[in-house]
């Protein structure tokens, strides 16, 4: 599981969140090499988009990527797992997203 935060040039609000979706979809699509569309999500009171996709290796690996916004701050939480560790990582990822605190 990895998390990062970034300061943005523009403030992301409930009113304009949808304007950022095409850019996020394009960025994730470029990163994974196939078209994907995120779904709206809320975690720890922060709104954003979540992506779930297969990873190229190891075989059977998956990723749950949440991109969340708090004004001018973007939080990214990326949980990756293989089937053998799926339950443990999925549970930990859910807990991390539930308890995330904006700084």
Secondary structure, 3 states (H helix, E strand, C coil): CEEEEEEEEEEECCCCHHHHHHHHHHHHHHHHCCCCCCEEEEECCEEEEEEEEECCCCCCCEEEEEEEEEEEEEEEEEEEECHHHHHHHHHHHHHHHHHCCCC
